[in-house]
Amino acid sequence: MKTIGLIGGMSWESTVVYYQLLNRMARERLGGLHSAKLLLWSFDFAEIEAFQAVGNWPAAREAMIKAAQNLEKGGAECIIICTNTMHKMASDVQSAVSIPLIHIADATAAEIQEQDCKSPLLLATRYTMEQDFYKGHLRDKHGIEAVVPDENGRTIVHDIIYQELCQGIITQSSKQAYLGVVEEAKSTGIDGIIFGCTEVGLLIGQADFDLPCFDTTELHAKAALDFALS
């Protein structure tokens, strides 16, 4: 089994889910007392969020590169960035190390294509929904045209992520707000729903919808373990 290097802590609420998924999947595939071989670099998310808030992406990029290089030095044989938003600098991180980076959008796209979806709704941070690094990756590499909520919907989704989900706060009212955003977006012809922030699956799940859902955290963890066991 290869060692997976995780860049986490963005937020640690979803990094916990990655840790659980990777170990559970390893046990299910290998049986007995098996678990995943992991190295974790966990940020103080307040520092990263401060870079995001003021648009200091160069500083965020340098922090991500350093984390990846330290994981490689520690023996990691691949890298996963445990957040969708920070894939904004995925290509820079990949260029800074000699081990492969497993891209969360690639892992997600494979399942979207398996379900034959063409226009899934993207629920994510404002950065991921409004900038092109993620939507563009899906479009240019995989031919998937992700749809985003309207301005009000984007505000609802983003604010709940940072003000609640990243702080471990799960409420029924916020779940209903997310369901409302999805219902509003159905008029645009969406045919699936991407949980495009690694915390979104803490609030909603496939059972809440009649459209296929794509939990990026789960799909990313599966792709990483596939690589580790290859």
N, CA, C and O of each residue as an XYZ file, in Angstrom:
920
protein
N       0.838     -1.189      0.000
C       0.000      0.000      0.000
C       0.879      1.248      0.000
O       1.803      1.371      0.805
N       0.582      2.163     -0.907
C       1.324      3.421     -0.949
C       0.828      4.356      0.156
O      -0.293      4.214      0.644
N       1.669      5.304      0.540
C       1.323      6.264      1.580
C       0.697      7.506      0.952
O       1.270      8.112      0.047
N      -0.476      7.874      1.441
C      -1.215      9.040      0.949
C      -0.882     10.247      1.816
O      -0.978     10.174      3.041
N      -0.495     11.346      1.197
C      -0.255     12.588      1.922
C      -1.465     13.498      1.809
O      -1.882     13.855      0.707
N      -2.023     13.869      2.945
C      -3.212     14.711      2.980
C      -2.854     16.131      3.396
O      -2.221     16.334      4.432
N      -3.252     17.105      2.602
C      -3.168     18.508      3.023
C      -4.553     18.865      3.542
O      -5.484     19.064      2.762
N      -4.683     18.946      4.852
C      -5.995     19.102      5.470
C      -6.091     20.310      6.374
O      -5.273     21.227      6.315
N      -7.114     20.287      7.213
C      -7.358     21.395      8.128
C      -8.098     22.558      7.484
O      -8.073     23.670      8.012
N      -8.765     22.321      6.338
C      -9.402     23.422      5.610
C     -10.830     23.058      5.215
O     -11.141     23.031      4.025
N     -11.682     22.785      6.151
C     -11.509     22.801      7.589
C     -11.227     21.391      8.116
O     -11.306     20.407      7.381
N     -10.892     21.321      9.420
C     -10.631     20.003      9.994
C     -11.909     19.181     10.092
O     -11.845     17.957     10.213
N     -13.076     19.836     10.040
C     -14.338     19.095     10.085
C     -14.429     18.106      8.923
O     -14.871     16.973      9.114
N     -14.022     18.515      7.739
C     -14.057     17.593      6.601
C     -12.817     16.708      6.550
O     -12.876     15.599      6.017
N     -11.696     17.177      7.096
C     -10.504     16.328      7.139
C     -10.765     15.086      7.979
O     -10.265     14.008      7.659
N     -11.538     15.222      9.043
C     -11.939     14.067      9.850
C     -12.676     13.050      8.987
O     -12.463     11.845      9.116
N     -13.539     13.542      8.110
C     -14.303     12.649      7.238
C     -13.363     11.918      6.280
O     -13.513     10.717      6.057
N     -12.393     12.642      5.716
C     -11.388     11.992      4.868
C     -10.698     10.862      5.623
O     -10.566      9.755      5.100
N     -10.264     11.129      6.835
C      -9.538     10.133      7.631
C     -10.401      8.903      7.870
O      -9.937      7.771      7.734
N     -11.651      9.132      8.224
C     -12.561      8.018      8.454
C     -12.810      7.224      7.172
O     -12.762      5.994      7.178
N     -13.075      7.930      6.081
C     -13.370      7.255      4.815
C     -12.188      6.420      4.333
O     -12.362      5.263      3.949
N     -11.011      6.985      4.349
C      -9.838      6.276      3.849
C      -9.570      5.013      4.658
O      -9.286      3.958      4.092
N      -9.658      5.119      5.960
C      -9.410      3.947      6.796
C     -10.527      2.913      6.675
O     -10.265      1.710      6.651
N     -11.760      3.379      6.599
C     -12.884      2.451      6.464
C     -12.825      1.719      5.121
O     -13.049      0.511      5.051
N     -12.521      2.469      4.058
C     -12.427      1.853      2.736
C     -11.284      0.837      2.680
O     -11.427     -0.223      2.071
N     -10.153      1.156      3.308
C      -9.028      0.225      3.328
C      -9.414     -1.060      4.052
O      -9.074     -2.153      3.598
N     -10.111     -0.939      5.155
C     -10.544     -2.134      5.890
C     -11.537     -2.957      5.072
O     -11.470     -4.186      5.051
N     -12.461     -2.265      4.397
C     -13.450     -2.982      3.587
C     -12.793     -3.734      2.437
O     -13.226     -4.833      2.091
N     -11.763     -3.163      1.848
C     -11.128     -3.800      0.696
C     -10.139     -4.884      1.096
O     -10.015     -5.902      0.414
N      -9.429     -4.663      2.209
C      -8.351     -5.573      2.583
C      -8.711     -6.499      3.739
O      -8.085     -7.541      3.935
N      -9.739     -6.100      4.509
C     -10.202     -6.941      5.607
C      -9.350     -6.838      6.862
O      -8.338     -6.138      6.901
N      -9.793     -7.557      7.884
C      -9.026     -7.664      9.123
C      -8.734     -6.330      9.772
O      -9.615     -5.483      9.916
N      -7.483     -6.155     10.160
C      -7.054     -4.955     10.874
C      -6.405     -3.920      9.952
O      -5.746     -2.992     10.421
N      -6.594     -4.084      8.649
C      -5.973     -3.141      7.719
C      -6.576     -1.745      7.847
O      -7.767     -1.582      8.113
N      -5.727     -0.752      7.652
C      -6.155      0.649      7.566
C      -5.241      1.344      6.569
O      -4.269      0.755      6.096
N      -5.549      2.590      6.252
C      -4.789      3.309      5.233
C      -3.479      3.850      5.795
O      -3.395      4.214      6.968
N      -2.457      3.897      4.939
C      -1.182      4.506      5.314
C      -1.253      5.985      4.944
O      -1.336      6.328      3.765
N      -1.222      6.856      5.943
C      -1.487      8.275      5.731
C      -0.446      9.155      6.422
O       0.081      8.815      7.482
N      -0.166     10.298      5.788
C       0.535     11.395      6.434
C      -0.365     12.622      6.306
O      -0.892     12.893      5.227
N      -0.541     13.357      7.389
C      -1.443     14.506      7.387
C      -0.701     15.785      7.743
O      -0.027     15.871      8.769
N      -0.846     16.789      6.857
C      -0.436     18.152      7.181
C      -1.722     18.937      7.393
O      -2.503     19.122      6.460
N      -1.941     19.398      8.618
C      -3.205     20.060      8.944
C      -2.962     21.524      9.281
O      -2.275     21.850     10.249
N      -3.548     22.413      8.452
C      -3.382     23.845      8.645
C      -4.236     24.370      9.796
O      -5.230     23.753     10.180
N      -3.837     25.502     10.330
C      -4.723     26.347     11.136
C      -5.580     27.100     10.126
O      -5.104     28.032      9.477
N      -6.835     26.702      9.993
C      -7.667     27.218      8.914
C      -7.869     28.725      9.000
O      -8.085     29.369      7.974
N      -7.805     29.300     10.190
C      -7.964     30.747     10.320
C      -6.925     31.485      9.480
O      -7.217     32.538      8.912
N      -5.716     30.935      9.402
C      -4.672     31.575      8.611
C      -4.980     31.495      7.116
O      -4.795     32.467      6.384
N      -5.446     30.340      6.674
C      -5.780     30.171      5.256
C      -7.002     31.007      4.882
O      -7.020     31.644      3.829
N      -8.016     31.008      5.737
C      -9.230     31.786      5.461
C      -8.913     33.267      5.353
O      -9.523     33.977      4.554
N      -7.960     33.740      6.151
C      -7.579     35.152      6.086
C      -6.964     35.479      4.720
O      -7.232     36.544      4.164
N      -6.151     34.582      4.182
C      -5.606     34.777      2.833
C      -6.731     34.816      1.808
O      -6.748     35.674      0.926
N      -7.678     33.875      1.929
C      -8.795     33.819      0.988
C      -9.617     35.107      1.020
O      -9.964     35.659     -0.024
N      -9.917     35.568      2.206
C     -10.829     36.699      2.376
C     -10.321     37.974      1.711
O     -11.109     38.775      1.210
N      -8.993     38.158      1.708
C      -8.436     39.380      1.113
C      -7.862     39.129     -0.278
O      -7.273     40.027     -0.880
N      -8.033     37.916     -0.784
C      -7.529     37.599     -2.108
C      -6.026     37.456     -2.179
O      -5.432     37.659     -3.238
N      -5.400     37.107     -1.060
C      -3.943     36.924     -1.063
C      -3.630     35.483     -1.475
O      -3.113     34.690     -0.687
N      -3.955     35.172     -2.714
C      -3.742     33.810     -3.217
C      -2.266     33.451     -3.342
O      -1.935     32.277     -3.175
N      -1.353     34.385     -3.627
C       0.070     34.010     -3.642
C       0.551     33.465     -2.296
O       1.312     32.498     -2.262
N       0.119     34.070     -1.191
C       0.524     33.566      0.118
C      -0.078     32.193      0.382
O       0.580     31.310      0.932
N      -1.347     32.021     -0.018
C      -1.990     30.719      0.135
C      -1.268     29.670     -0.705
O      -1.085     28.535     -0.266
N      -0.867     30.046     -1.892
C      -0.162     29.120     -2.789
C       1.154     28.666     -2.162
O       1.486     27.481     -2.191
N       1.894     29.606     -1.600
C       3.178     29.252     -0.984
C       2.973     28.309      0.197
O       3.758     27.381      0.394
N       1.932     28.539      0.976
C       1.646     27.659      2.114
C       1.309     26.253      1.638
O       1.743     25.268      2.235
N       0.539     26.164      0.568
C       0.148     24.856      0.039
C       1.353     24.117     -0.546
O       1.494     22.908     -0.360
N       2.200     24.830     -1.237
C       3.398     24.213     -1.809
C       4.306     23.678     -0.711
O       4.815     22.562     -0.811
N       4.510     24.472      0.336
C       5.354     24.030      1.443
C       4.788     22.782      2.098
O       5.530     21.860      2.440
N       3.465     22.755      2.272
C       2.827     21.587      2.886
C       3.060     20.344      2.034
O       3.404     19.285      2.557
N       2.871     20.472      0.721
C       3.059     19.325     -0.175
C       4.507     18.852     -0.158
O       4.768     17.649     -0.134
N       5.437     19.778     -0.171
C       6.852     19.397     -0.161
C       7.225     18.709      1.144
O       8.005     17.756      1.140
N       6.680     19.178      2.252
C       6.959     18.530      3.528
C       6.378     17.121      3.581
O       6.995     16.217      4.145
N       5.199     16.929      3.000
C       4.617     15.591      2.948
C       5.472     14.663      2.088
O       5.684     13.502      2.440
N       5.956     15.174      0.970
C       6.814     14.340      0.125
C       8.095     13.960      0.865
O       8.531     12.810      0.811
N       8.689     14.921      1.549
C       9.900     14.632      2.332
C       9.621     13.602      3.419
O      10.498     12.821      3.788
N       8.390     13.610      3.929
C       8.025     12.674      4.988
C       7.720     11.269      4.502
O       7.527     10.360      5.310
N       7.673     11.083      3.179
C       7.445      9.749      2.642
C       6.137      9.547      1.915
O       5.837      8.426      1.504
N       5.343     10.600      1.741
C       4.089     10.461      0.990
C       4.396     10.096     -0.457
O       5.366     10.576     -1.044
N       3.540      9.229     -1.023
C       3.731      8.789     -2.406
C       2.688      9.372     -3.360
O       2.743      9.141     -4.568
N       1.747     10.123     -2.811
C       0.822     10.938     -3.596
C       0.306     12.027     -2.672
O       0.479     11.956     -1.456
N      -0.328     13.035     -3.257
C      -0.859     14.162     -2.489
C      -2.346     14.309     -2.796
O      -2.761     14.217     -3.951
N      -3.145     14.537     -1.756
C      -4.506     15.006     -1.968
C      -4.723     16.280     -1.155
O      -4.324     16.369      0.006
N      -5.357     17.251     -1.781
C      -5.730     18.498     -1.117
C      -7.166     18.319     -0.633
O      -8.083     18.181     -1.442
N      -7.360     18.321      0.676
C      -8.659     17.958      1.256
C      -9.634     19.130      1.302
O     -10.239     19.410      2.337
N      -9.775     19.800      0.184
C     -10.686     20.922      0.025
C     -10.799     21.214     -1.459
O      -9.809     21.113     -2.184
N     -11.979     21.571     -1.919
C     -12.150     21.935     -3.324
C     -11.541     23.298     -3.629
O     -10.870     23.472     -4.646
N     -11.778     24.260     -2.745
C     -11.359     25.641     -3.012
C      -9.867     25.767     -3.260
O      -9.445     26.495     -4.159
N      -9.067     25.063     -2.472
C      -7.623     25.221     -2.600
C      -7.042     24.448     -3.776
O      -5.826     24.428     -3.966
N      -7.907     23.808     -4.570
C      -7.449     23.289     -5.859
C      -7.227     24.433     -6.856
O      -6.813     24.209     -7.994
N      -7.507     25.643     -6.414
C      -7.177     26.829     -7.222
C      -5.695     26.820     -7.575
O      -5.310     27.285     -8.648
N      -4.853     26.291     -6.671
C      -3.419     26.248     -6.940
C      -2.909     24.818     -7.108
O      -1.742     24.532     -6.841
N      -3.792     23.924     -7.552
C      -3.409     22.515     -7.699
C      -2.244     22.339     -8.667
O      -1.333     21.554     -8.401
N      -2.262     23.054     -9.778
C      -1.189     22.883    -10.764
C       0.145     23.358    -10.208
O       1.183     22.765    -10.503
N       0.132     24.415     -9.413
C       1.372     24.902     -8.795
C       1.898     23.903     -7.773
O       3.104     23.674     -7.683
N       0.997     23.316     -7.013
C       1.401     22.308     -6.030
C       1.992     21.099     -6.748
O       3.036     20.583     -6.350
N       1.320     20.652     -7.805
C       1.838     19.507     -8.553
C       3.225     19.784     -9.114
O       4.092     18.910     -9.103
N       3.432     21.000     -9.603
C       4.734     21.348    -10.192
C       5.851     21.381     -9.157
O       7.027     21.277     -9.507
N       5.491     21.523     -7.893
C       6.494     21.679     -6.837
C       6.930     20.359     -6.218
O       7.857     20.333     -5.409
N       6.273     19.261     -6.589
C       6.624     17.947     -6.037
C       6.789     16.952     -7.180
O       6.354     17.203     -8.304
N       7.419     15.823     -6.881
C       7.644     14.805     -7.907
C       6.656     13.657     -7.813
O       6.681     12.752     -8.647
N       5.782     13.678     -6.804
C       4.768     12.642     -6.645
C       3.438     13.159     -7.196
O       3.231     14.370     -7.260
N       2.536     12.262     -7.595
C       1.285     12.723     -8.213
C       0.326     13.389     -7.234
O       0.215     12.989     -6.075
N      -0.364     14.412     -7.727
C      -1.465     15.025     -7.002
C      -2.766     14.484     -7.605
O      -2.984     14.566     -8.814
N      -3.601     13.946     -6.768
C      -4.873     13.395     -7.220
C      -5.918     14.499     -7.112
O      -6.296     14.902     -6.012
N      -6.377     14.979     -8.254
C      -7.233     16.165     -8.316
C      -8.675     15.804     -7.978
O      -9.225     14.843     -8.515
N      -9.276     16.575     -7.090
C     -10.629     16.277     -6.632
C     -11.654     16.396     -7.762
O     -12.634     15.652     -7.783
N     -11.438     17.322     -8.697
C     -12.387     17.483     -9.795
C     -12.314     16.318    -10.774
O     -13.322     15.965    -11.387
N     -11.133     15.713    -10.931
C     -11.018     14.535    -11.787
C     -11.782     13.359    -11.184
O     -12.492     12.638    -11.884
N     -11.624     13.178     -9.875
C     -12.329     12.091     -9.197
C     -13.837     12.287     -9.291
O     -14.582     11.326     -9.481
N     -14.281     13.523     -9.159
C     -15.707     13.832     -9.237
C     -16.233     13.674    -10.653
O     -17.323     13.142    -10.860
N     -15.463     14.134    -11.625
C     -15.884     14.064    -13.028
C     -16.102     12.629    -13.480
O     -17.019     12.354    -14.254
N     -15.272     11.718    -13.008
C     -15.413     10.319    -13.414
C     -16.783      9.772    -13.034
O     -17.396      9.036    -13.807
N     -17.262     10.126    -11.851
C     -18.575      9.650    -11.418
C     -19.699     10.400    -12.132
O     -20.726      9.805    -12.459
N     -19.519     11.682    -12.374
C     -20.523     12.451    -13.126
C     -20.715     11.841    -14.511
O     -21.846     11.690    -14.974
N     -19.626     11.494    -15.163
C     -19.713     10.876    -16.485
C     -20.329      9.488    -16.407
O     -21.069      9.084    -17.305
N     -20.031      8.758    -15.344
C     -20.625      7.430    -15.152
C     -22.142      7.524    -15.047
O     -22.864      6.640    -15.509
N     -22.617      8.613    -14.431
C     -24.056      8.832    -14.273
C     -24.663      9.547    -15.482
O     -25.862      9.826    -15.510
N     -23.829      9.839    -16.475
C     -24.259     10.494    -17.719
C     -24.907     11.857    -17.460
O     -25.886     12.222    -18.110
N     -24.352     12.595    -16.511
C     -24.826     13.954    -16.235
C     -23.995     14.950    -17.050
O     -22.798     14.755    -17.261
N     -24.645     16.001    -17.494
C     -23.983     17.007    -18.318
C     -23.942     18.385    -17.668
O     -23.018     19.163    -17.906
N     -24.970     18.691    -16.826
C     -25.092     20.035    -16.261
C     -25.420     19.970    -14.771
O     -26.518     20.346    -14.362
N     -24.480     19.499    -13.964
C     -24.753     19.412    -12.525
C     -24.654     20.774    -11.839
O     -23.906     21.650    -12.272
N     -25.413     20.933    -10.775
C     -25.344     22.140     -9.950
C     -24.148     22.039     -9.023
O     -23.925     21.002     -8.400
N     -23.379     23.116     -8.931
C     -22.195     23.158     -8.078
C     -22.497     23.943     -6.813
O     -22.727     25.151     -6.869
N     -22.496     23.267     -5.679
C     -22.662     23.905     -4.373
C     -21.289     23.958     -3.716
O     -20.702     22.915     -3.425
N     -20.775     25.151     -3.480
C     -19.387     25.284     -3.032
C     -19.175     26.647     -2.391
O     -20.120     27.416     -2.213
N     -17.928     26.937     -2.046
C     -17.610     28.283     -1.582
C     -17.784     29.253     -2.738
O     -17.791     28.857     -3.904
N     -17.922     30.517     -2.404
C     -18.059     31.534     -3.453
C     -16.863     31.508     -4.401
O     -17.019     31.704     -5.607
N     -15.667     31.267     -3.857
C     -14.468     31.233     -4.690
C     -14.591     30.131     -5.749
O     -14.277     30.354     -6.918
N     -15.042     28.962     -5.342
C     -15.147     27.832     -6.260
C     -16.287     28.034     -7.252
O     -16.165     27.664     -8.420
N     -17.393     28.616     -6.797
C     -18.532     28.826     -7.681
C     -18.296     29.946     -8.685
O     -18.758     29.861     -9.822
N     -17.585     30.992     -8.283
C     -17.483     32.184     -9.122
C     -16.200     32.257     -9.943
O     -16.197     32.867    -11.012
N     -15.126     31.659     -9.480
C     -13.893     31.646    -10.258
C     -13.907     30.439    -11.200
O     -14.771     29.569    -11.089
N     -12.958     30.393    -12.116
C     -13.027     29.392    -13.182
C     -12.108     28.190    -12.976
O     -12.116     27.270    -13.794
N     -11.316     28.176    -11.901
C     -10.337     27.104    -11.757
C     -10.985     25.729    -11.628
O     -10.400     24.727    -12.041
N     -12.181     25.674    -11.063
C     -12.862     24.387    -10.841
C     -13.843     24.096    -11.967
O     -13.814     23.023    -12.570
N     -14.714     25.064    -12.242
C     -15.657     24.895    -13.358
C     -14.909     24.713    -14.670
O     -15.291     23.899    -15.511
N     -13.843     25.477    -14.832
C     -13.056     25.373    -16.053
C     -12.391     24.017    -16.196
O     -12.300     23.477    -17.298
N     -11.929     23.470    -15.089
C     -11.311     22.139    -15.111
C     -12.332     21.095    -15.547
O     -12.038     20.241    -16.385
N     -13.526     21.167    -14.978
C     -14.584     20.228    -15.365
C     -14.951     20.393    -16.837
O     -15.161     19.412    -17.551
N     -15.025     21.637    -17.274
C     -15.433     21.914    -18.656
C     -14.352     21.527    -19.665
O     -14.616     20.796    -20.620
N     -13.142     22.019    -19.446
C     -12.094     21.865    -20.452
C     -11.527     20.448    -20.502
O     -11.169     19.960    -21.574
N     -11.447     19.793    -19.356
C     -10.850     18.454    -19.325
C     -11.887     17.348    -19.483
O     -11.582     16.273    -19.999
N     -13.129     17.619    -19.032
C     -14.112     16.542    -18.986
C     -15.406     16.843    -19.740
O     -16.274     15.974    -19.827
N     -15.555     18.043    -20.285
C     -16.756     18.373    -21.039
C     -18.005     18.515    -20.193
O     -19.118     18.345    -20.692
N     -17.830     18.826    -18.905
C     -18.955     18.970    -17.974
C     -19.196     20.457    -17.724
O     -18.288     21.173    -17.302
N     -20.407     20.916    -17.984
C     -20.755     22.322    -17.788
C     -21.474     22.490    -16.447
O     -22.699     22.387    -16.375
N     -20.720     22.743    -15.410
C     -21.318     22.926    -14.088
C     -22.116     24.221    -14.039
O     -21.719     25.235    -14.613
N     -23.245     24.168    -13.347
C     -24.135     25.315    -13.156
C     -23.994     25.787    -11.713
O     -23.836     24.972    -10.804
N     -24.051     27.096    -11.502
C     -23.988     27.609    -10.131
C     -25.302     28.312     -9.785
O     -26.011     28.776    -10.678
N     -25.628     28.390     -8.498
C     -26.840     29.104     -8.090
C     -26.766     30.588     -8.452
O     -25.701     31.100     -8.797
N     -27.910     31.271     -8.369
C     -27.915     32.717     -8.580
C     -27.209     33.410     -7.425
O     -26.767     32.754     -6.482
N     -27.101     34.726     -7.494
C     -26.335     35.481     -6.492
C     -26.805     35.206     -5.074
O     -25.995     34.984     -4.175
N     -28.108     35.222     -4.880
C     -28.630     34.968     -3.541
C     -28.304     33.550     -3.096
O     -27.928     33.328     -1.945
N     -28.446     32.598     -3.997
C     -28.132     31.213     -3.662
C     -26.666     31.021     -3.333
O     -26.322     30.288     -2.406
N     -25.809     31.675     -4.085
C     -24.369     31.561     -3.814
C     -24.027     32.122     -2.439
O     -23.191     31.568     -1.725
N     -24.668     33.208     -2.078
C     -24.430     33.802     -0.755
C     -24.869     32.852      0.347
O     -24.150     32.663      1.328
N     -26.038     32.257      0.195
C     -26.541     31.308      1.189
C     -25.576     30.141      1.357
O     -25.205     29.789      2.477
N     -25.173     29.542      0.236
C     -24.304     28.368      0.286
C     -22.963     28.709      0.910
O     -22.479     27.981      1.776
N     -22.358     29.808      0.478
C     -21.040     30.209      0.980
C     -21.079     30.530      2.474
O     -20.241     30.053      3.239
N     -22.045     31.331      2.878
C     -22.094     31.767      4.280
C     -22.315     30.590      5.227
O     -21.723     30.548      6.306
N     -23.149     29.646      4.842
C     -23.382     28.485      5.707
C     -22.111     27.640      5.830
O     -21.834     27.084      6.893
N     -21.347     27.546      4.754
C     -20.094     26.791      4.819
C     -19.154     27.395      5.852
O     -18.656     26.687      6.727
N     -18.906     28.703      5.757
C     -17.895     29.323      6.620
C     -18.409     29.615      8.025
O     -17.673     29.462      9.000
N     -19.664     30.034      8.132
C     -20.185     30.433      9.437
C     -20.688     29.246     10.261
O     -20.814     29.342     11.481
N     -20.974     28.127      9.590
C     -21.535     26.982     10.306
C     -20.755     25.684     10.077
O     -20.163     25.150     11.015
N     -20.746     25.175      8.852
C     -20.203     23.839      8.614
C     -18.735     23.730      8.997
O     -18.333     22.733      9.597
N     -17.932     24.719      8.669
C     -16.515     24.689      9.029
C     -16.294     24.779     10.535
O     -15.199     24.510     11.029
N     -17.341     25.158     11.253
C     -17.257     25.243     12.710
C     -18.043     24.125     13.389
O     -18.276     24.162     14.597
N     -18.447     23.137     12.606
C     -19.132     21.986     13.174
C     -20.576     22.234     13.549
O     -21.154     21.482     14.333
N     -21.167     23.289     12.992
C     -22.557     23.632     13.317
C     -23.459     23.096     12.212
O     -23.323     23.481     11.050
N     -24.373     22.215     12.573
C     -25.303     21.605     11.622
C     -26.722     21.912     12.096
O     -27.104     21.516     13.197
N     -27.504     22.609     11.279
C     -28.857     22.974     11.691
C     -29.874     22.590     10.621
O     -29.561     22.545      9.431
N     -31.080     22.320     11.065
C     -32.148     21.975     10.143
C     -32.518     23.160      9.253
O     -32.869     22.982      8.086
N     -32.440     24.355      9.803
C     -32.788     25.544      9.013
C     -31.818     25.733      7.850
O     -32.229     26.127      6.759
N     -30.539     25.455      8.073
C     -29.558     25.581      6.999
C     -29.748     24.482      5.963
O     -29.569     24.708      4.766
N     -30.107     23.303      6.426
C     -30.408     22.239      5.472
C     -31.568     22.639      4.574
O     -31.514     22.435      3.361
N     -32.607     23.201      5.155
C     -33.755     23.647      4.362
C     -33.348     24.754      3.395
O     -33.867     24.833      2.282
N     -32.421     25.609      3.821
C     -31.936     26.674      2.936
C     -31.228     26.078      1.721
O     -31.419     26.546      0.598
N     -30.415     25.049      1.943
C     -29.721     24.389      0.836
C     -30.723     23.702     -0.087
O     -30.593     23.771     -1.309
N     -31.719     23.043      0.493
C     -32.736     22.393     -0.325
C     -33.467     23.420     -1.187
O     -33.828     23.140     -2.330
N     -33.681     24.607     -0.628
C     -34.333     25.674     -1.384
C     -33.480     26.162     -2.539
O     -34.000     26.456     -3.616
N     -32.175     26.252     -2.328
C     -31.266     26.674     -3.399
C     -31.303     25.667     -4.551
O     -31.328     26.049     -5.721
N     -31.306     24.400     -4.211
C     -31.351     23.365     -5.246
C     -32.677     23.411     -5.992
O     -32.710     23.308     -7.218
N     -33.768     23.567     -5.253
C     -35.088     23.615     -5.885
C     -35.174     24.788     -6.850
O     -35.728     24.657     -7.941
N     -34.633     25.919     -6.459
C     -34.631     27.109     -7.312
C     -33.829     26.852     -8.590
O     -34.195     27.323     -9.667
N     -32.741     26.105     -8.459
C     -31.858     25.879     -9.609
C     -32.422     24.865    -10.599
O     -31.951     24.781    -11.733
N     -33.410     24.108    -10.188
C     -33.951     23.085    -11.093
C     -34.521     23.690    -12.371
O     -34.588     23.021    -13.402
N     -34.930     24.951    -12.302
C     -35.492     25.611    -13.487
C     -34.447     25.818    -14.576
O     -34.796     26.077    -15.728
N     -33.161     25.705    -14.221
C     -32.085     25.882    -15.195
C     -31.756     24.579    -15.919
O     -30.920     24.564    -16.822
N     -32.410     23.485    -15.527
C     -32.187     22.215    -16.208
C     -31.057     21.381    -15.651
O     -30.500     20.551    -16.369
N     -30.699     21.575    -14.390
C     -29.634     20.777    -13.794
C     -30.020     19.302    -13.782
O     -31.196     18.959    -13.655
N     -29.017     18.433    -13.916
C     -29.274     16.994    -13.914
C     -28.475     16.251    -12.850
O     -28.376     15.024    -12.890
N     -27.909     16.982    -11.906
C     -27.162     16.395    -10.801
C     -26.737     17.492     -9.843
O     -26.949     18.675    -10.112
N     -26.134     17.101     -8.719
C     -25.711     18.066     -7.701
C     -24.313     17.698     -7.219
O     -24.097     16.600     -6.707
N     -23.365     18.616     -7.382
C     -22.008     18.415     -6.882
C     -21.897     19.031     -5.489
O     -22.129     20.228     -5.317
N     -21.546     18.224     -4.509
C     -21.207     18.760     -3.185
C     -19.772     19.281     -3.306
O     -18.819     18.608     -2.915
N     -19.638     20.492     -3.855
C     -18.349     21.022     -4.267
C     -17.559     21.719     -3.186
O     -16.595     22.426     -3.477
N     -17.950     21.532     -1.961
C     -17.144     21.892     -0.800
C     -17.111     20.645      0.064
O     -18.131     19.971      0.205
N     -15.981     20.329      0.636
C     -15.853     19.052      1.337
C     -16.686     18.988      2.612
O     -16.816     17.920      3.210
N     -17.256     20.122      3.038
C     -18.153     20.106      4.203
C     -19.626     19.927      3.844
O     -20.434     19.642      4.728
N     -19.998     20.087      2.577
C     -21.417     20.093      2.209
C     -22.109     18.785      2.562
O     -23.278     18.779      2.948
N     -21.383     17.671      2.429
C     -21.960     16.376      2.764
C     -22.268     16.191      4.232
O     -22.929     15.224      4.610
N     -21.798     17.108      5.071
C     -22.161     17.072      6.494
C     -23.606     17.517      6.699
O     -24.219     17.198      7.718
N     -24.149     18.256      5.727
C     -25.464     18.879      5.881
C     -26.539     18.185      5.055
O     -27.667     18.011      5.519
N     -26.195     17.787      3.835
C     -27.172     17.179      2.933
C     -26.587     15.901      2.345
O     -25.374     15.692      2.370
N     -27.468     15.043      1.811
C     -27.004     13.792      1.226
C     -27.916     13.343      0.102
O     -28.903     14.003     -0.219
N     -27.572     12.215     -0.489
C     -28.341     11.705     -1.624
C     -29.808     11.495     -1.272
O     -30.681     11.701     -2.116
N     -30.088     11.091     -0.046
C     -31.470     10.818      0.362
C     -32.360     12.053      0.306
O     -33.585     11.934      0.333
N     -31.760     13.231      0.231
C     -32.536     14.473      0.210
C     -32.984     14.870     -1.197
O     -33.745     15.825     -1.349
N     -32.523     14.151     -2.232
C     -32.750     14.613     -3.603
C     -33.174     13.480     -4.529
O     -32.887     12.308     -4.284
N     -33.861     13.862     -5.596
C     -34.231     12.907     -6.641
C     -33.297     13.013     -7.848
O     -33.549     12.405     -8.888
N     -32.229     13.779     -7.707
C     -31.177     13.874     -8.713
C     -29.911     13.217     -8.159
O     -29.720     13.199     -6.943
N     -29.045     12.678     -9.019
C     -27.802     12.087     -8.514
C     -26.913     13.136     -7.859
O     -26.751     14.243     -8.372
N     -26.346     12.771     -6.726
C     -25.464     13.666     -5.981
C     -24.032     13.150     -6.045
O     -23.794     11.943     -6.081
N     -23.092     14.074     -6.059
C     -21.688     13.731     -6.170
C     -20.942     14.351     -4.987
O     -20.628     15.541     -4.989
N     -20.667     13.529     -3.987
C     -19.991     13.978     -2.776
C     -18.490     13.977     -3.045
O     -17.862     12.919     -3.084
N     -17.930     15.143     -3.228
C     -16.524     15.237     -3.631
C     -15.584     14.637     -2.592
O     -14.550     14.076     -2.954
N     -15.919     14.742     -1.320
C     -15.069     14.175     -0.274
C     -14.964     12.669     -0.432
O     -13.867     12.110     -0.422
N     -16.103     12.017     -0.576
C     -16.119     10.572     -0.705
C     -15.445     10.111     -1.998
O     -14.675      9.151     -1.993
N     -15.735     10.797     -3.101
C     -15.157     10.414     -4.382
C     -13.644     10.633     -4.401
O     -12.908      9.842     -4.990
N     -13.189     11.689     -3.767
C     -11.753     11.988     -3.698
C     -11.028     10.931     -2.867
O      -9.970     10.437     -3.256
N     -11.606     10.597     -1.730
C     -11.002      9.571     -0.872
C     -10.916      8.236     -1.605
O      -9.908      7.536     -1.505
N     -11.957      7.885     -2.331
C     -11.953      6.628     -3.085
C     -10.854      6.629     -4.136
O     -10.145      5.635     -4.295
N     -10.707      7.750     -4.861
C      -9.659      7.836     -5.880
C      -8.276      7.723     -5.264
O      -7.386      7.097     -5.841
N      -8.088      8.328     -4.092
C      -6.785      8.257     -3.422
C      -6.475      6.829     -2.997
O      -5.342      6.372     -3.150
N      -7.454      6.125     -2.471
C      -7.210      4.755     -2.045
C      -7.016      3.836     -3.253
O      -6.216      2.902     -3.203
N      -7.751      4.102     -4.338
C      -7.502      3.339     -5.564
C      -6.036      3.448     -5.974
O      -5.409      2.455     -6.342
N      -5.499      4.664     -5.906
C      -4.090      4.857     -6.264
C      -3.193      4.128     -5.268
O      -2.238      3.459     -5.663
N      -3.493      4.256     -3.996
C      -2.623      3.657     -2.963
C      -2.566      2.141     -3.090
O      -1.560      1.525     -2.739
N      -3.624      1.546     -3.582
C      -3.678      0.091     -3.700
C      -3.333     -0.407     -5.100
O      -3.378     -1.609     -5.363
N      -2.990      0.515     -5.996
C      -2.683      0.125     -7.374
C      -1.254     -0.421     -7.498
O      -0.829     -0.796     -8.591
